Amino acid sequence: MKLDVICLETEAYYNLIQEVIDIVKDQEQQEELWVDSVKAMSILKISSKTTLQKYRDENRIRFSQLSRKVILYYRPSLLELLENNVIEF
């Protein structure tokens, strides 16, 4: 097994790390604003469509109903619901 060693100056190392952080942040910002129910339940870590319906009925999350069966959820409102339910110790 061959092992390559790469040496970087401290400043170059930190610049490289910052570039990686910037790339990751850009990718996060490019995520879709509107997601389907499967993705919404994944974000909220729930497995019940009934719970998702309850959140809609209580106006706890924003959604758009394009047709009877097509409902999209506004990702920032899902994240806001999670944030609003944080328990501080």
Contacts in CASP RR format, 6 or more apart in sequence:
PFRMAT RR
TARGET T0000
AUTHOR 0000-0000-0000
METHOD contacts of the structure
MODEL  1
MKLDVICLETEAYYNLIQEVIDIVKDQEQQEELWVDSVKAMSILKISSKT
TLQKYRDENRIRFSQLSRKVILYYRPSLLELLENNVIEF
8 16 0 8 1.000
31 75 0 8 1.000
32 75 0 8 1.000
33 74 0 8 1.000
33 75 0 8 1.000
33 76 0 8 1.000
34 64 0 8 1.000
34 72 0 8 1.000
34 73 0 8 1.000
34 74 0 8 1.000
34 75 0 8 1.000
35 43 0 8 1.000
35 72 0 8 1.000
35 73 0 8 1.000
35 75 0 8 1.000
35 78 0 8 1.000
36 71 0 8 1.000
36 72 0 8 1.000
36 73 0 8 1.000
37 49 0 8 1.000
37 52 0 8 1.000
37 71 0 8 1.000
37 73 0 8 1.000
39 73 0 8 1.000
40 52 0 8 1.000
40 61 0 8 1.000
40 73 0 8 1.000
40 78 0 8 1.000
41 47 0 8 1.000
41 48 0 8 1.000
41 49 0 8 1.000
41 52 0 8 1.000
43 75 0 8 1.000
43 78 0 8 1.000
43 79 0 8 1.000
43 82 0 8 1.000
44 51 0 8 1.000
44 52 0 8 1.000
44 55 0 8 1.000
44 78 0 8 1.000
44 81 0 8 1.000
44 82 0 8 1.000
46 52 0 8 1.000
52 73 0 8 1.000
55 61 0 8 1.000
55 81 0 8 1.000
56 63 0 8 1.000
56 71 0 8 1.000
60 81 0 8 1.000
61 73 0 8 1.000
61 74 0 8 1.000
61 77 0 8 1.000
61 78 0 8 1.000
61 81 0 8 1.000
62 73 0 8 1.000
62 74 0 8 1.000
62 76 0 8 1.000
62 77 0 8 1.000
63 71 0 8 1.000
63 72 0 8 1.000
63 73 0 8 1.000
63 74 0 8 1.000
64 71 0 8 1.000
64 72 0 8 1.000
64 74 0 8 1.000
65 71 0 8 1.000
66 72 0 8 1.000
END
